[in-house]
């Protein structure tokens, strides 16, 4: 594991700890099941998708210039990340490790030479 991987792991751990505390203080643990979290995650991905719905393909990158739209996108991305981190926590999945393992698998599957 390199230094960036360790840093990412610390960041995920901080976010997970914050979310655990946030949920515990509100007594929401009983709702924090894999099924509920996947459903919530899916809903948030849908809300993110909705922000791009009906925008012509050639205009999608122009969104970067719309600070209000970017703020909405940031908020939905944060919600997606929040539920993904919670789901990983409930299932005892190390997201950082899973990411790097999947990246290595993708590197083997999609060799650079095949795309030159």
Buried (B, 14 or more C-beta within 10 A) or exposed (E): EEEEEEEBBEEBBEBBEEBBEEBEEEEEEEEBEEEBBEEBBEEBBEBBEEBEEEEEEEEEEEBEEEEEBEEBBEBBBEBBBBBBBBBBBBEEEBBBBEBBEEEEEEEEEEEEEEEE
